[in-house]
């Protein structure tokens, strides 16, 4: 039978806390301990046929929802915790999660989707509310989990080879020092990628096009073009990316910082036009989109539009991204 409440043990000056938790299944081995803490009688719940204990229910829900890169913890007080088995991009089927949580007596909570997580990081947890629930309810949660499988997963990030085109006559002629390259090298290194080549060009469209096409011939997995992304007449980077023949997904994103962002695909190679804010802000449009590209996602205009809700960085004195609202509207 199942305990209906915690059993507390008190040893003066040493310990005060539960020796058995609510929901514990009582066994013969527990009798001596129960007598030692003064419990000759117990309030218990007798599960009937067709009902499932909270520990088993939580395990089954978690198993049905978990995809690749997820490890499940052991049940604790009826809850099963889901953690990252590896570093990568967290992906959650939000409609599936919402559908699961519409079921009475079922709860499943996660952190926000589409953020980079590290191995061992806690990502979510699930439990049922009562000590026992009907078998039919657990089966229904499993069906939902399978229909949306994976409901939660950690996708690996590709160790991409990256090429950079840095535009701007002031950098090209050596009047100022390049600030973009070191920032991007650090960011890509953190993501497990390597910047293989950086090309400097002036502001002419034909020079930028030639540089992009050269990097494309080298077979780099991702091409970044920096500088010249605003609407000033001499900012020609968007025009140059268009001239390559790439398919334009968006020029502009509802994010601050990052509004002047451009995303395009040259065949299957992503090209990102990065505005200057990527140099100066710890979190920007780069951090919202590039990891998804590295996880193999084909980012669409609709995906970019969705960034608007939560796309405003609050500019906190001490940046705690990704533990904040930036980029987490959905």
Secondary structure as UniProt FT lines:
FT   STRAND          2..3
FT   STRAND          7..11
FT   TURN            12..14
FT   STRAND          15..20
FT   TURN            22..23
FT   HELIX           28..30
FT   HELIX           31..36
FT   TURN            37..38
FT   STRAND          44..45
FT   TURN            49..50
FT   STRAND          51..53
FT   HELIX           54..65
FT   TURN            68..69
FT   STRAND          70..72
FT   TURN            77..78
FT   STRAND          79..84
FT   STRAND          88..92
FT   HELIX           94..101
FT   TURN            104..105
FT   STRAND          106..110
FT   STRAND          116..117
FT   TURN            119..120
FT   STRAND          122..128
FT   STRAND          132..134
FT   HELIX           135..147
FT   STRAND          152..155
FT   STRAND          161..167
FT   HELIX           169..172
FT   TURN            173..174
FT   HELIX           180..190
FT   TURN            191..192
FT   STRAND          194..201
FT   HELIX           205..217
FT   TURN            218..219
FT   STRAND          222..226
FT   TURN            233..234
FT   HELIX           237..243
FT   TURN            244..245
FT   STRAND          247..251
FT   TURN            259..260
FT   STRAND          262..266
FT   TURN            267..268
FT   STRAND          269..274
FT   HELIX           277..280
FT   HELIX           285..294
FT   TURN            295..296
FT   HELIX           301..306
FT   TURN            307..310
FT   TURN            321..322
FT   TURN            326..327
//
